[in-house]
Amino acid sequence: MLAAYNAGAGAVLKFGGVPPYSETRNYVKAIRDLAAKWAASSARSPAGKGAAAAIAAGKTALGSW
């Protein structure tokens, strides 16, 4: 899905997955790394503190692009 968003569905279908474009491969890696970082950040928050966890994850992400 990330590769299709970046390179287009046609490229993903043509290569049977993430195309061998460095821009697309870097994009997919960056988004997956950020998702893991945010998930780890929210996992450390106490139960019932979903909003606080989301805000903390957002603060962590600021400037990470």
All heavy atoms as TSV, in Angstrom:
chain	resi	resn	atom	element	x	y	z
A	1	MET	N	N	0.818	-1.168	0.000
A	1	MET	CA	C	0.000	0.000	0.000
A	1	MET	C	C	0.879	1.255	0.000
A	1	MET	O	O	0.614	2.186	-0.748
A	1	MET	CB	C	-0.913	-0.035	1.219
A	1	MET	CG	C	-1.788	1.175	1.341
A	1	MET	SD	S	-2.831	1.173	2.794
A	1	MET	CE	C	-1.656	1.561	4.059
A	2	LEU	N	N	1.900	1.264	0.849
A	2	LEU	CA	C	2.789	2.430	0.901
A	2	LEU	C	C	3.512	2.621	-0.426
A	2	LEU	O	O	3.652	3.741	-0.916
A	2	LEU	CB	C	3.802	2.276	2.033
A	2	LEU	CG	C	3.230	2.290	3.441
A	2	LEU	CD1	C	4.301	1.897	4.448
A	2	LEU	CD2	C	2.655	3.650	3.772
A	3	ALA	N	N	3.964	1.522	-1.004
A	3	ALA	CA	C	4.662	1.604	-2.286
A	3	ALA	C	C	3.726	2.102	-3.379
A	3	ALA	O	O	4.118	2.914	-4.214
A	3	ALA	CB	C	5.245	0.247	-2.652
A	4	ALA	N	N	2.483	1.635	-3.358
A	4	ALA	CA	C	1.515	2.068	-4.372
A	4	ALA	C	C	1.197	3.545	-4.206
A	4	ALA	O	O	1.024	4.262	-5.197
A	4	ALA	CB	C	0.246	1.234	-4.278
A	5	TYR	N	N	1.124	4.004	-2.971
A	5	TYR	CA	C	0.876	5.422	-2.728
A	5	TYR	C	C	2.016	6.261	-3.292
A	5	TYR	O	O	1.802	7.310	-3.884
A	5	TYR	CB	C	0.725	5.680	-1.229
A	5	TYR	CG	C	0.554	7.139	-0.879
A	5	TYR	CD1	C	-0.668	7.777	-1.058
A	5	TYR	CD2	C	1.619	7.888	-0.378
A	5	TYR	CE1	C	-0.834	9.113	-0.748
A	5	TYR	CE2	C	1.463	9.228	-0.065
A	5	TYR	CZ	C	0.244	9.834	-0.257
A	5	TYR	OH	O	0.086	11.163	0.047
A	6	ASN	N	N	3.246	5.771	-3.133
A	6	ASN	CA	C	4.416	6.532	-3.557
A	6	ASN	C	C	4.702	6.385	-5.052
A	6	ASN	O	O	4.945	7.381	-5.728
A	6	ASN	CB	C	5.634	6.098	-2.744
A	6	ASN	CG	C	6.870	6.870	-3.097
A	6	ASN	OD1	O	7.642	6.438	-3.942
A	6	ASN	ND2	N	7.056	8.011	-2.472
A	7	ALA	N	N	4.689	5.158	-5.549
A	7	ALA	CA	C	5.110	4.908	-6.926
A	7	ALA	C	C	3.949	4.657	-7.884
A	7	ALA	O	O	4.141	4.674	-9.094
A	7	ALA	CB	C	6.060	3.716	-6.960
A	8	GLY	N	N	2.774	4.389	-7.338
A	8	GLY	CA	C	1.619	4.087	-8.172
A	8	GLY	C	C	1.346	2.591	-8.199
A	8	GLY	O	O	2.261	1.770	-8.110
A	9	ALA	N	N	0.073	2.265	-8.316
A	9	ALA	CA	C	-0.341	0.863	-8.309
A	9	ALA	C	C	0.261	0.093	-9.480
A	9	ALA	O	O	0.627	-1.079	-9.340
A	9	ALA	CB	C	-1.861	0.770	-8.337
A	10	GLY	N	N	0.380	0.758	-10.622
A	10	GLY	CA	C	0.945	0.085	-11.794
A	10	GLY	C	C	2.360	-0.411	-11.561
A	10	GLY	O	O	2.717	-1.522	-11.966
A	11	ALA	N	N	3.181	0.383	-10.886
A	11	ALA	CA	C	4.563	-0.025	-10.606
A	11	ALA	C	C	4.590	-1.212	-9.645
A	11	ALA	O	O	5.376	-2.143	-9.819
A	11	ALA	CB	C	5.354	1.141	-10.032
A	12	VAL	N	N	3.713	-1.192	-8.645
A	12	VAL	CA	C	3.660	-2.296	-7.681
A	12	VAL	C	C	3.226	-3.578	-8.386
A	12	VAL	O	O	3.806	-4.649	-8.161
A	12	VAL	CB	C	2.718	-1.954	-6.509
A	12	VAL	CG1	C	2.500	-3.153	-5.605
A	12	VAL	CG2	C	3.289	-0.789	-5.700
A	13	LEU	N	N	2.223	-3.484	-9.252
A	13	LEU	CA	C	1.781	-4.661	-9.997
A	13	LEU	C	C	2.869	-5.157	-10.946
A	13	LEU	O	O	3.103	-6.357	-11.063
A	13	LEU	CB	C	0.497	-4.340	-10.770
A	13	LEU	CG	C	-0.748	-4.103	-9.909
A	13	LEU	CD1	C	-1.896	-3.591	-10.766
A	13	LEU	CD2	C	-1.131	-5.377	-9.175
A	14	LYS	N	N	3.530	-4.229	-11.607
A	14	LYS	CA	C	4.581	-4.597	-12.563
A	14	LYS	C	C	5.706	-5.376	-11.893
A	14	LYS	O	O	6.212	-6.355	-12.437
A	14	LYS	CB	C	5.150	-3.332	-13.212
A	14	LYS	CG	C	6.296	-3.584	-14.161
A	14	LYS	CD	C	6.818	-2.285	-14.759
A	14	LYS	CE	C	8.020	-2.534	-15.656
A	14	LYS	NZ	N	8.550	-1.273	-16.190
A	15	PHE	N	N	6.106	-4.968	-10.685
A	15	PHE	CA	C	7.226	-5.605	-10.002
A	15	PHE	C	C	6.791	-6.631	-8.964
A	15	PHE	O	O	7.631	-7.225	-8.302
A	15	PHE	CB	C	8.113	-4.534	-9.355
A	15	PHE	CG	C	8.854	-3.709	-10.369
A	15	PHE	CD1	C	8.411	-2.444	-10.707
A	15	PHE	CD2	C	9.980	-4.204	-11.003
A	15	PHE	CE1	C	9.078	-1.675	-11.647
A	15	PHE	CE2	C	10.660	-3.446	-11.944
A	15	PHE	CZ	C	10.210	-2.187	-12.275
A	16	GLY	N	N	5.488	-6.814	-8.798
A	16	GLY	CA	C	4.994	-7.809	-7.858
A	16	GLY	C	C	5.279	-7.456	-6.410
A	16	GLY	O	O	5.488	-8.333	-5.576
A	17	GLY	N	N	5.308	-6.190	-6.101
A	17	GLY	CA	C	5.590	-5.711	-4.739
A	17	GLY	C	C	6.249	-4.350	-4.811
A	17	GLY	O	O	6.050	-3.609	-5.773
A	18	VAL	N	N	7.061	-4.053	-3.823
A	18	VAL	CA	C	7.732	-2.752	-3.779
A	18	VAL	C	C	8.691	-2.654	-4.966
A	18	VAL	O	O	9.577	-3.495	-5.124
A	18	VAL	CB	C	8.503	-2.563	-2.453
A	18	VAL	CG1	C	9.226	-1.226	-2.429
A	18	VAL	CG2	C	7.559	-2.673	-1.258
A	19	PRO	N	N	8.507	-1.633	-5.814
A	19	PRO	CA	C	9.379	-1.490	-6.975
A	19	PRO	C	C	10.821	-1.153	-6.567
A	19	PRO	O	O	11.060	-0.649	-5.469
A	19	PRO	CB	C	8.773	-0.334	-7.760
A	19	PRO	CG	C	7.576	0.119	-7.033
A	19	PRO	CD	C	7.480	-0.610	-5.749
A	20	PRO	N	N	11.766	-1.406	-7.452
A	20	PRO	CA	C	13.175	-1.174	-7.126
A	20	PRO	C	C	13.610	0.287	-7.246
A	20	PRO	O	O	14.761	0.571	-7.560
A	20	PRO	CB	C	13.910	-2.044	-8.151
A	20	PRO	CG	C	13.015	-2.027	-9.345
A	20	PRO	CD	C	11.617	-2.024	-8.773
A	21	TYR	N	N	12.700	1.200	-6.989
A	21	TYR	CA	C	13.024	2.623	-7.040
A	21	TYR	C	C	13.523	3.045	-5.665
A	21	TYR	O	O	12.854	2.824	-4.657
A	21	TYR	CB	C	11.808	3.464	-7.407
A	21	TYR	CG	C	11.018	2.995	-8.608
A	21	TYR	CD1	C	9.639	3.149	-8.650
A	21	TYR	CD2	C	11.640	2.406	-9.697
A	21	TYR	CE1	C	8.899	2.737	-9.744
A	21	TYR	CE2	C	10.909	1.983	-10.796
A	21	TYR	CZ	C	9.539	2.150	-10.812
A	21	TYR	OH	O	8.808	1.742	-11.895
A	22	SER	N	N	14.684	3.680	-5.613
A	22	SER	CA	C	15.255	4.063	-4.315
A	22	SER	C	C	14.317	5.001	-3.552
A	22	SER	O	O	14.166	4.875	-2.337
A	22	SER	CB	C	16.644	4.684	-4.479
A	22	SER	OG	O	16.590	5.851	-5.266
A	23	GLU	N	N	13.662	5.926	-4.246
A	23	GLU	CA	C	12.747	6.849	-3.568
A	23	GLU	C	C	11.611	6.078	-2.883
A	23	GLU	O	O	11.281	6.340	-1.723
A	23	GLU	CB	C	12.147	7.845	-4.556
A	23	GLU	CG	C	11.124	8.762	-3.906
A	23	GLU	CD	C	10.416	9.680	-4.905
A	23	GLU	OE1	O	10.921	9.894	-6.012
A	23	GLU	OE2	O	9.339	10.165	-4.540
A	24	THR	N	N	11.058	5.103	-3.593
A	24	THR	CA	C	9.945	4.322	-3.042
A	24	THR	C	C	10.412	3.438	-1.895
A	24	THR	O	O	9.770	3.367	-0.844
A	24	THR	CB	C	9.280	3.479	-4.144
A	24	THR	OG1	O	8.825	4.355	-5.176
A	24	THR	CG2	C	8.117	2.674	-3.600
A	25	ARG	N	N	11.542	2.771	-2.064
A	25	ARG	CA	C	12.061	1.910	-0.994
A	25	ARG	C	C	12.383	2.735	0.259
A	25	ARG	O	O	12.086	2.321	1.372
A	25	ARG	CB	C	13.277	1.137	-1.471
A	25	ARG	CG	C	12.888	0.083	-2.496
A	25	ARG	CD	C	14.059	-0.777	-2.911
A	25	ARG	NE	N	13.633	-1.748	-3.884
A	25	ARG	CZ	C	13.302	-3.002	-3.606
A	25	ARG	NH1	N	13.348	-3.430	-2.369
A	25	ARG	NH2	N	12.917	-3.830	-4.559
A	26	ASN	N	N	12.969	3.909	0.081
A	26	ASN	CA	C	13.272	4.783	1.224
A	26	ASN	C	C	11.990	5.273	1.892
A	26	ASN	O	O	11.916	5.353	3.122
A	26	ASN	CB	C	14.125	5.967	0.785
A	26	ASN	CG	C	15.522	5.561	0.393
A	26	ASN	OD1	O	16.028	4.521	0.805
A	26	ASN	ND2	N	16.157	6.370	-0.435
A	27	TYR	N	N	10.977	5.596	1.094
A	27	TYR	CA	C	9.692	6.056	1.625
A	27	TYR	C	C	9.038	4.957	2.467
A	27	TYR	O	O	8.607	5.202	3.600
A	27	TYR	CB	C	8.765	6.467	0.478
A	27	TYR	CG	C	7.378	6.818	0.929
A	27	TYR	CD1	C	7.103	8.043	1.516
A	27	TYR	CD2	C	6.331	5.912	0.780
A	27	TYR	CE1	C	5.822	8.367	1.952
A	27	TYR	CE2	C	5.057	6.226	1.199
A	27	TYR	CZ	C	4.808	7.452	1.786
A	27	TYR	OH	O	3.543	7.759	2.212
A	28	VAL	N	N	8.973	3.761	1.927
A	28	VAL	CA	C	8.353	2.644	2.643
A	28	VAL	C	C	9.094	2.387	3.954
A	28	VAL	O	O	8.480	2.214	5.009
A	28	VAL	CB	C	8.309	1.382	1.760
A	28	VAL	CG1	C	7.899	0.151	2.572
A	28	VAL	CG2	C	7.361	1.585	0.582
A	29	LYS	N	N	10.414	2.388	3.912
A	29	LYS	CA	C	11.199	2.155	5.122
A	29	LYS	C	C	10.959	3.261	6.153
A	29	LYS	O	O	10.762	2.985	7.334
A	29	LYS	CB	C	12.687	2.060	4.806
A	29	LYS	CG	C	13.535	1.785	6.040
A	29	LYS	CD	C	15.011	1.722	5.716
A	29	LYS	CE	C	15.893	1.449	6.907
A	29	LYS	NZ	N	15.454	1.860	8.201
A	30	ALA	N	N	10.951	4.503	5.706
A	30	ALA	CA	C	10.764	5.625	6.625
A	30	ALA	C	C	9.402	5.560	7.316
A	30	ALA	O	O	9.308	5.754	8.537
A	30	ALA	CB	C	10.911	6.948	5.877
A	31	ILE	N	N	8.355	5.266	6.567
A	31	ILE	CA	C	7.017	5.206	7.149
A	31	ILE	C	C	6.902	4.023	8.104
A	31	ILE	O	O	6.342	4.144	9.199
A	31	ILE	CB	C	5.937	5.136	6.048
A	31	ILE	CG1	C	5.964	6.399	5.193
A	31	ILE	CG2	C	4.555	4.902	6.659
A	31	ILE	CD1	C	5.717	7.685	5.949
A	32	ARG	N	N	7.459	2.892	7.740
A	32	ARG	CA	C	7.403	1.725	8.638
A	32	ARG	C	C	8.196	1.980	9.913
A	32	ARG	O	O	7.779	1.595	11.008
A	32	ARG	CB	C	7.898	0.488	7.911
A	32	ARG	CG	C	6.931	0.082	6.781
A	32	ARG	CD	C	7.294	-1.206	6.161
A	32	ARG	NE	N	7.005	-2.246	7.156
A	32	ARG	CZ	C	7.236	-3.517	6.972
A	32	ARG	NH1	N	7.770	-3.930	5.849
A	32	ARG	NH2	N	6.937	-4.396	7.895
A	33	ASP	N	N	9.335	2.640	9.796
A	33	ASP	CA	C	10.129	2.979	10.984
A	33	ASP	C	C	9.366	3.938	11.899
A	33	ASP	O	O	9.358	3.775	13.120
A	33	ASP	CB	C	11.476	3.596	10.589
A	33	ASP	CG	C	12.437	2.598	9.975
A	33	ASP	OD1	O	12.178	1.378	10.037
A	33	ASP	OD2	O	13.457	3.052	9.416
A	34	LEU	N	N	8.723	4.947	11.301
A	34	LEU	CA	C	7.931	5.888	12.096
A	34	LEU	C	C	6.753	5.191	12.778
A	34	LEU	O	O	6.455	5.463	13.942
A	34	LEU	CB	C	7.422	7.036	11.230
A	34	LEU	CG	C	8.435	8.107	10.884
A	34	LEU	CD1	C	7.848	9.081	9.857
A	34	LEU	CD2	C	8.876	8.853	12.126
A	35	ALA	N	N	6.100	4.291	12.066
A	35	ALA	CA	C	4.968	3.565	12.655
A	35	ALA	C	C	5.425	2.738	13.850
A	35	ALA	O	O	4.757	2.705	14.883
A	35	ALA	CB	C	4.310	2.673	11.603
A	36	ALA	N	N	6.571	2.086	13.724
A	36	ALA	CA	C	7.101	1.294	14.844
A	36	ALA	C	C	7.461	2.196	16.015
A	36	ALA	O	O	7.192	1.868	17.176
A	36	ALA	CB	C	8.322	0.498	14.383
A	37	LYS	N	N	8.037	3.344	15.714
A	37	LYS	CA	C	8.412	4.299	16.761
A	37	LYS	C	C	7.179	4.793	17.503
A	37	LYS	O	O	7.155	4.859	18.731
A	37	LYS	CB	C	9.165	5.463	16.116
A	37	LYS	CG	C	9.620	6.540	17.059
A	37	LYS	CD	C	10.370	7.612	16.258
A	37	LYS	CE	C	10.725	8.805	17.079
A	37	LYS	NZ	N	11.394	9.841	16.289
A	38	TRP	N	N	6.139	5.142	16.765
A	38	TRP	CA	C	4.908	5.630	17.382
A	38	TRP	C	C	4.221	4.533	18.185
A	38	TRP	O	O	3.689	4.781	19.260
A	38	TRP	CB	C	3.966	6.191	16.332
A	38	TRP	CG	C	4.493	7.418	15.656
A	38	TRP	CD1	C	5.467	8.262	16.113
A	38	TRP	CD2	C	4.096	7.941	14.401
A	38	TRP	NE1	N	5.689	9.272	15.216
A	38	TRP	CE2	C	4.860	9.105	14.149
A	38	TRP	CE3	C	3.182	7.537	13.439
A	38	TRP	CZ2	C	4.718	9.863	13.004
A	38	TRP	CZ3	C	3.039	8.291	12.295
A	38	TRP	CH2	C	3.802	9.451	12.085
A	39	ALA	N	N	4.223	3.310	17.656
A	39	ALA	CA	C	3.594	2.201	18.364
A	39	ALA	C	C	4.326	1.934	19.677
A	39	ALA	O	O	3.700	1.698	20.711
A	39	ALA	CB	C	3.585	0.952	17.493
A	40	ALA	N	N	5.642	1.979	19.639
A	40	ALA	CA	C	6.428	1.759	20.855
A	40	ALA	C	C	6.168	2.868	21.864
A	40	ALA	O	O	6.068	2.622	23.064
A	40	ALA	CB	C	7.914	1.683	20.520
A	41	SER	N	N	6.025	4.091	21.381
A	41	SER	CA	C	5.770	5.224	22.256
A	41	SER	C	C	4.418	5.094	22.939
A	41	SER	O	O	4.288	5.327	24.129
A	41	SER	CB	C	5.830	6.528	21.456
A	41	SER	OG	O	5.456	7.617	22.257
A	42	SER	N	N	3.407	4.688	22.203
A	42	SER	CA	C	2.069	4.579	22.779
A	42	SER	C	C	1.946	3.356	23.675
A	42	SER	O	O	1.138	3.345	24.595
A	42	SER	CB	C	1.005	4.558	21.685
A	42	SER	OG	O	1.119	3.393	20.903
A	43	ALA	N	N	2.752	2.323	23.443
A	43	ALA	CA	C	2.696	1.117	24.265
A	43	ALA	C	C	3.196	1.383	25.680
A	43	ALA	O	O	2.841	0.678	26.611
A	43	ALA	CB	C	3.517	0.006	23.622
A	44	ARG	N	N	4.018	2.410	25.852
A	44	ARG	CA	C	4.561	2.729	27.174
A	44	ARG	C	C	3.597	3.544	28.030
A	44	ARG	O	O	3.838	3.761	29.201
A	44	ARG	CB	C	5.867	3.504	27.027
A	44	ARG	CG	C	7.009	2.619	26.552
A	44	ARG	CD	C	8.258	3.425	26.391
A	44	ARG	NE	N	8.292	3.775	24.979
A	44	ARG	CZ	C	9.005	4.743	24.458
A	44	ARG	NH1	N	9.744	5.501	25.206
A	44	ARG	NH2	N	8.985	4.975	23.175
A	45	SER	N	N	2.499	4.003	27.441
A	45	SER	CA	C	1.537	4.819	28.179
A	45	SER	C	C	0.596	3.917	28.972
A	45	SER	O	O	0.243	2.844	28.531
A	45	SER	CB	C	0.724	5.678	27.217
A	45	SER	OG	O	1.579	6.557	26.538
A	46	PRO	N	N	0.166	4.372	30.144
A	46	PRO	CA	C	-0.767	3.575	30.942
A	46	PRO	C	C	-2.098	3.359	30.225
A	46	PRO	O	O	-2.513	4.180	29.419
A	46	PRO	CB	C	-0.984	4.415	32.201
A	46	PRO	CG	C	-0.023	5.537	32.142
A	46	PRO	CD	C	0.517	5.625	30.755
A	47	ALA	N	N	-2.753	2.241	30.536
A	47	ALA	CA	C	-4.054	1.944	29.948
A	47	ALA	C	C	-5.039	3.063	30.291
A	47	ALA	O	O	-4.978	3.643	31.362
A	47	ALA	CB	C	-4.563	0.612	30.481
A	48	GLY	N	N	-5.924	3.371	29.356
A	48	GLY	CA	C	-6.910	4.419	29.586
A	48	GLY	C	C	-6.390	5.810	29.294
A	48	GLY	O	O	-7.072	6.794	29.502
A	49	LYS	N	N	-5.200	5.892	28.823
A	49	LYS	CA	C	-4.604	7.195	28.526
A	49	LYS	C	C	-4.366	7.333	27.025
A	49	LYS	O	O	-3.348	7.841	26.587
A	49	LYS	CB	C	-3.272	7.353	29.275
A	49	LYS	CG	C	-3.377	7.208	30.776
A	49	LYS	CD	C	-4.071	8.398	31.373
A	49	LYS	CE	C	-4.079	8.290	32.883
A	49	LYS	NZ	N	-4.788	9.355	33.520
A	50	GLY	N	N	-5.333	6.881	26.240
A	50	GLY	CA	C	-5.185	6.883	24.781
A	50	GLY	C	C	-4.898	8.249	24.204
A	50	GLY	O	O	-4.033	8.396	23.339
A	51	ALA	N	N	-5.612	9.261	24.663
A	51	ALA	CA	C	-5.399	10.608	24.124
A	51	ALA	C	C	-4.009	11.109	24.462
A	51	ALA	O	O	-3.311	11.681	23.617
A	51	ALA	CB	C	-6.453	11.566	24.662
A	52	ALA	N	N	-3.586	10.867	25.695
A	52	ALA	CA	C	-2.243	11.286	26.103
A	52	ALA	C	C	-1.191	10.565	25.276
A	52	ALA	O	O	-0.188	11.161	24.874
A	52	ALA	CB	C	-2.032	11.021	27.584
A	53	ALA	N	N	-1.423	9.288	24.995
A	53	ALA	CA	C	-0.477	8.524	24.181
A	53	ALA	C	C	-0.406	9.072	22.764
A	53	ALA	O	O	0.673	9.188	22.184
A	53	ALA	CB	C	-0.877	7.051	24.154
A	54	ALA	N	N	-1.560	9.421	22.197
A	54	ALA	CA	C	-1.582	9.975	20.839
A	54	ALA	C	C	-0.860	11.315	20.782
A	54	ALA	O	O	-0.101	11.581	19.853
A	54	ALA	CB	C	-3.030	10.134	20.374
A	55	ILE	N	N	-1.067	12.134	21.780
A	55	ILE	CA	C	-0.397	13.436	21.829
A	55	ILE	C	C	1.108	13.245	21.980
A	55	ILE	O	O	1.906	13.893	21.301
A	55	ILE	CB	C	-0.967	14.309	22.964
A	55	ILE	CG1	C	-2.399	14.701	22.607
A	55	ILE	CG2	C	-0.101	15.538	23.203
A	55	ILE	CD1	C	-3.178	15.319	23.749
A	56	ALA	N	N	1.516	12.335	22.852
A	56	ALA	CA	C	2.936	12.059	23.044
A	56	ALA	C	C	3.570	11.548	21.761
A	56	ALA	O	O	4.677	11.950	21.392
A	56	ALA	CB	C	3.137	11.064	24.177
A	57	ALA	N	N	2.866	10.658	21.055
A	57	ALA	CA	C	3.398	10.139	19.800
A	57	ALA	C	C	3.529	11.256	18.774
A	57	ALA	O	O	4.511	11.324	18.030
A	57	ALA	CB	C	2.498	9.025	19.265
A	58	GLY	N	N	2.548	12.144	18.725
A	58	GLY	CA	C	2.614	13.282	17.805
A	58	GLY	C	C	3.778	14.195	18.117
A	58	GLY	O	O	4.493	14.658	17.232
A	59	LYS	N	N	4.001	14.448	19.409
A	59	LYS	CA	C	5.137	15.294	19.808
A	59	LYS	C	C	6.449	14.635	19.419
A	59	LYS	O	O	7.397	15.305	18.995
A	59	LYS	CB	C	5.095	15.548	21.303
A	59	LYS	CG	C	4.018	16.519	21.722
A	59	LYS	CD	C	4.051	16.737	23.237
A	59	LYS	CE	C	3.016	17.730	23.687
A	59	LYS	NZ	N	3.012	17.897	25.148
A	60	THR	N	N	6.523	13.325	19.569
A	60	THR	CA	C	7.732	12.588	19.195
A	60	THR	C	C	7.994	12.718	17.699
A	60	THR	O	O	9.123	12.827	17.258
A	60	THR	CB	C	7.581	11.103	19.570
A	60	THR	OG1	O	7.393	11.009	20.981
A	60	THR	CG2	C	8.803	10.303	19.180
A	61	ALA	N	N	6.920	12.717	16.924
A	61	ALA	CA	C	7.051	12.747	15.467
A	61	ALA	C	C	7.393	14.136	14.932
A	61	ALA	O	O	7.916	14.246	13.832
A	61	ALA	CB	C	5.760	12.260	14.833
A	62	LEU	N	N	7.106	15.174	15.677
A	62	LEU	CA	C	7.377	16.517	15.194
A	62	LEU	C	C	8.848	16.658	14.811
A	62	LEU	O	O	9.726	16.305	15.578
A	62	LEU	CB	C	7.011	17.563	16.243
A	62	LEU	CG	C	5.530	17.810	16.447
A	62	LEU	CD1	C	5.316	18.775	17.604
A	62	LEU	CD2	C	4.897	18.364	15.191
A	63	GLY	N	N	9.075	17.138	13.645
A	63	GLY	CA	C	10.440	17.362	13.182
A	63	GLY	C	C	11.154	16.105	12.739
A	63	GLY	O	O	12.331	16.141	12.447
A	64	SER	N	N	10.460	14.965	12.672
A	64	SER	CA	C	11.137	13.739	12.290
A	64	SER	C	C	11.068	13.473	10.790
A	64	SER	O	O	11.532	12.470	10.317
A	64	SER	CB	C	10.541	12.549	13.055
A	64	SER	OG	O	9.184	12.382	12.744
A	65	TRP	N	N	10.497	14.382	10.032
A	65	TRP	CA	C	10.421	14.198	8.579
A	65	TRP	C	C	11.621	14.720	7.930
A	65	TRP	O	O	12.163	15.588	7.823
A	65	TRP	CB	C	9.171	14.858	8.026
A	65	TRP	CG	C	7.956	14.121	8.467
A	65	TRP	CD1	C	7.257	14.353	9.606
A	65	TRP	CD2	C	7.324	13.025	7.857
A	65	TRP	NE1	N	6.229	13.465	9.711
A	65	TRP	CE2	C	6.244	12.643	8.658
A	65	TRP	CE3	C	7.589	12.321	6.696
A	65	TRP	CZ2	C	5.417	11.591	8.327
A	65	TRP	CZ3	C	6.746	11.281	6.373
A	65	TRP	CH2	C	5.678	10.917	7.186
